[in-house]
């Protein structure tokens, strides 16, 4: 199974996160600023290697915490 961002996610948001295509592990790529955006709603797709390939999707909500408060 391969994991990737849905096409509905903007490239700007995709550049803020890294998804491991084999495990689905999601990480940040740098720092997120609470002052800019307080949360992200990421649509993730999973697709198998079958013929034809089957796919599924889920929504992951990432809440950014403000360290200063």
Buried (B, 14 or more C-beta within 10 A) or exposed (E): BBBBBEEEBEEEBBEBBEBEEEEBEBEEEEEBEBEEEEEBEBEBBBBEEEEEEEEEEEEEEBEBEEEEE
